[in-house]
Amino acid sequence: MLKEKLKNYNLILASASPRRQKFFSDLDLDFTIQLKPVVEEYPKKLRHFEITDYLAQLKALPFKADLQDKDILVTSDTIVWQNENALGKPRDKDEAFQILKALSNATHEVITSVCFTTTTSQKTVSNVTKVTFKELTDEEINYYLDNFKPYDKAGAYGIQDWIGYIAITKIEGSHYNVMGLPLHLVYQTLLEIVN
């Protein structure tokens, strides 16, 4: 279906995330992975999905000069948003502990933006999922950090990990968005681009 419509296009996923790469494979899409370094900094005045929109678009910038006519570049960014604060990837175990302590017994939002760039256009879509955690003990947090080392994940956790099984009591919105890609939006937007 979508694979057939994309057969004359070159779909490029600019993400080192094994989860995002697996999602594209699971959608049965032919794609290549290309990575270019970018400093992930954003203006401090930005709030909520403005941050992920900005960063997803920023990640596309290094590719713009190289894009060919039939290329579709996909870049994305995910943050955890709680109490008017953006929680990104933790720098170390101490920061990861503090983040999980803050998420404990509370509801936060996971925001993912996905940017689709061609030689002639750019479209950015975003998705918000509300996630509620039970109260976590220090022992549970330390066990998770020691055994799963979630330092490459926004908000210091992966919903598909042990902590997702034991801590999450409620989800409102896309489960896959919390894992890093709102797949329904990716599918729909790609369809719109090629139709």
C-alpha positions in Angstrom: 0.0 0.0 0.0 2.2 2.9 1.2 5.3 1.0 0.2 3.9 0.8 -3.4 3.2 4.6 -3.5 6.7 5.3 -2.2 8.4 3.1 -4.8 9.6 6.1 -6.9 10.8 8.0 -3.8 13.9 7.8 -1.7 12.8 7.7 2.0 15.6 8.8 4.3 15.3 8.3 8.1 17.7 10.6 9.9 17.7 8.8 13.3 20.2 6.7 15.2 17.3 5.3 17.4 16.9 1.6 16.9 13.3 1.9 17.9 12.5 4.4 15.1 14.4 2.3 12.6 12.4 -0.8 13.6 9.2 1.2 13.3 10.0 2.0 9.7 10.8 -1.6 9.0 7.6 -2.7 10.7 5.6 -0.3 8.5 7.0 -2.3 5.6 8.8 0.7 4.1 12.0 0.8 2.1 14.3 3.4 3.6 17.9 4.4 4.1 19.4 5.7 7.3 21.6 8.8 7.1 23.0 10.6 10.1 24.4 14.1 10.4 25.5 15.7 13.7 23.5 18.7 15.0 23.7 20.5 18.3 20.3 20.0 19.9 19.7 23.4 21.5 16.6 25.5 21.3 15.6 29.0 22.3 14.5 29.0 25.9 11.3 30.9 25.2 9.9 27.9 23.4 7.3 25.8 25.2 5.7 22.3 24.8 5.5 21.1 21.1 7.3 24.3 19.9 10.5 22.7 21.3 10.1 19.4 19.5 8.9 21.1 16.3 12.0 23.3 16.4 14.4 20.4 17.1 12.9 18.1 14.4 13.3 20.9 11.9 16.8 21.8 13.1 17.8 18.1 12.5 16.8 18.5 8.8 19.0 21.6 8.2 22.3 19.7 7.5 20.6 17.7 4.8 18.9 20.4 2.9 21.7 21.2 0.4 22.0 17.5 -0.5 18.4 16.5 -1.0 17.4 15.3 -4.5 14.1 15.6 -6.3 12.6 12.3 -5.1 14.0 12.4 -1.5 11.7 12.5 1.5 13.8 13.2 4.7 12.2 12.3 8.1 13.6 13.8 11.3 12.1 13.8 14.7 12.4 14.7 18.3 10.8 13.6 21.6 10.7 15.3 25.0 8.9 14.6 28.3 6.9 17.7 29.4 6.0 18.1 33.1 5.3 21.2 35.2 6.2 23.6 32.4 9.6 21.9 32.0 11.1 19.9 29.1 12.8 16.7 30.3 15.3 15.5 27.7 17.9 12.7 27.9 19.6 12.5 31.3 23.3 13.3 31.5 24.1 10.8 34.2 22.6 8.5 36.8 21.9 11.3 39.3 20.0 13.3 36.8 18.1 10.2 35.7 17.2 9.5 39.3 15.9 13.0 39.8 13.8 12.9 36.6 12.2 9.5 37.6 11.5 10.8 41.1 9.7 13.8 39.6 7.6 11.5 37.3 6.7 9.2 40.2 3.1 9.4 41.3 2.3 12.1 38.7 1.1 12.6 35.1 3.4 13.9 32.4 3.2 14.4 28.6 5.4 12.8 26.0 5.6 15.0 22.9 7.1 13.9 19.6 7.4 16.0 16.5 8.2 14.5 13.1 9.5 16.7 10.2 9.1 15.7 6.6 11.5 17.6 4.2 11.7 17.5 0.4 13.4 19.8 -2.0 10.2 21.8 -2.3 8.4 21.6 1.0 8.6 20.9 4.7 5.8 19.7 7.0 6.0 19.1 10.7 3.4 17.2 12.7 3.4 16.7 16.5 1.6 14.4 18.9 1.0 14.5 22.7 0.4 11.4 24.9 -0.4 11.7 28.6 1.3 9.1 30.8 0.6 8.5 34.5 3.1 6.8 36.8 2.5 5.0 40.1 4.6 6.1 43.1 8.0 4.6 42.6 10.3 3.6 45.4 14.0 4.6 45.4 14.8 0.9 45.2 12.7 0.5 42.1 14.3 3.6 40.4 17.8 2.4 41.2 17.1 -1.1 40.0 15.8 0.3 36.7 18.8 2.6 36.2 21.3 0.0 37.2 19.9 -2.7 34.9 18.4 -0.8 31.9 20.6 2.3 31.8 18.0 4.5 30.0 20.4 7.4 29.4 19.5 7.6 25.7 15.8 8.2 26.4 13.9 11.4 26.9 12.5 11.4 30.5 15.0 8.7 31.5 12.6 5.8 30.7 11.4 3.6 27.9 7.7 2.5 27.9 8.8 -0.8 26.4 11.3 -1.4 29.3 10.7 -2.9 32.8 9.7 0.4 34.2 6.9 0.7 31.7 5.5 -2.6 32.8 5.6 -1.8 36.5 5.1 2.0 36.7 2.5 3.1 34.1 -1.0 3.1 35.4 -2.7 5.1 32.6 -2.0 6.3 29.0 -4.0 8.8 27.1 -3.0 8.9 23.4 -0.6 7.0 21.2 1.5 4.3 22.8 4.0 4.4 19.9 4.4 8.2 20.4 5.9 7.5 23.8 8.3 5.1 22.2 9.4 7.9 19.8 7.2 8.0 16.8 3.4 8.7 16.4 3.1 6.0 13.7 -0.4 6.9 12.6 0.7 10.4 11.8 3.9 9.2 10.0 1.8 6.9 7.8 -0.9 9.6 7.1 1.7 12.3 6.3 3.7 10.2 4.0 0.5 9.2 2.2 -0.4 12.9 1.8 3.1 13.7 0.4 3.0 11.1 -2.3 -0.7 11.4 -3.3 
